[in-house]
């Protein structure tokens, strides 16, 4: 599963040819969550509150890039790296 971003110990990934709805995976200290790209709601899993807040901040800034990567993952072609949270 390609890593598309990493910040503050959080790793963001996407699977190739994954199921709908469009989403990404976040991992932090052994915990995992899947986030809907459009609504930014958690589809599965859980992260600690602080990590969850950082994922929401990052994903709200990069929603268009996430959707672009989702479309690439469906094909599948190489995914773009996305700038980490500052």
Beta strands, then each sheet from edge to edge (+ up, - down):
strand 1: 2-7
strand 2: 10-14
strand 3: 23-28
strand 4: 31-36
strand 5: 42-45
sheet 1: 1+ 2- 3+ 4- 5+
end
